[in-house]
Amino acid sequence: MKKEQEQYWKTVIHTINLFKRYFANELDSKDREWIENWKPDKDTDSSGQKSISANVVERHGMLVKKKVFNQLGIQNQEEEPSMKRNFFTVPRLVKYASVAAIVSIVIGVSYFMIHPDSLFKENLAFVKNERQLFAQTGDLQTKEVQLPDGSKIHINSNSSIEYLQKEFDKDKREIWLEGEAYFDVAKNPEKPFIIHSKEITTIVHGTSFNIKAYECIGEISVTVETGRVEVRSYQSVIGMLTPNKQLVYKEKNKAHVIADRNWGDAAAWMDKRLVLQDANVNELKIRLKQIYGMDIVVDNDVLTNSILNASYPEGTKINSVLLGISEIYDIKYSIDEKEKIVRLY
């Protein structure tokens, strides 16, 4: 029974992730077509058996609904589910899907529990298609890794790379990035290299570039060293980048800008240099933590609306950095060496 429950929740989580990728336009044409043609809410299945009964959905529905909302990050759960003609209904989602999509998730997962050999199980193949963690870094840690296709990745601190191990390098090379990394992609015109970083998808065939996509910064940037890089947002091409070009995508207003940018400055973290270009205070916190291992505490609204620009060579003492920033932006600072905390006020 325990094994069956684990299998059930793996399927729930995979189904939710599949729909999240669908509404974020991250699925390939085959998976997208399958979802769009999937109709689990019919009264009977292909074998003539009755579809999901009310008691089955009632048993699993509340747990599934909670998992759905938690996974999609939706807080509004004001309406209680109701039963009507043996089907489970939920309130209208405003973030990723309509009622029909979530009903499909609930009924589809429950259907799998009753009919383990159904088309639902066959197509999802949740064990094979779940994303696996390929590499991860913590505080003050960087890592160089090589993918099975020969592509090399230099991963910055507090970052991770995921991929579909069994699918990687078949007809495409697809990975997911959280944080920041520099890529040196092995050339293969027949198999595009695809990087998903939140709302941005970067597509290349063989080139080198840096992607910055830390959650707290509120923007995603792609900066090219060599080759040609295509950047998309929700399947729409928003930029074709060549060497020393950078695209910055603002998550709040979905706007983007393309400008000249020295790729070496964008990847300065690889040389332990501190380079800030149109950075916000959250990026300053990240960079000081990466280089000096110090946590940054900002009092009140200090630097909240400031755009920071600065460049310091490798080996610059943190006192020199903070002195320069304090003079330019008219702030004060203190350093607690014992606790490794910098306070800006």
Buried (B, 14 or more C-beta within 10 A) or exposed (E): EEEEEEBBEBBBBBBBBBBBBBBBBBBEEEBBEBBEEEEBBEEEBEEEEEBBEBEBBBEBBBEBBEBBBEBBEBEEBEEEBEEEEBBBBBBEBEEBBEEEBBBBBBBBBBBBBBBEEBBBBEBBEBEEBBBEEBBBBEEEEBBEBEBEBEBBBBBBBBBBBBBBBEBBBEEBBBBBBBBBBBBBBBBBEEBBBBBBBBBBBBBBBBBBBBBBBBEEBEBBBBBBBBBBBBBBBEEEEBBEBEBBBBBBBEBEEEEBEBEEBBBBBBBBBBEBBBBBBBBBBBBBBBBBBBBBEBBBBBEEEBBEEBEBEBEBEEEBEBEEBBEBBEEEBEBEBEBEEEEEEBBBE
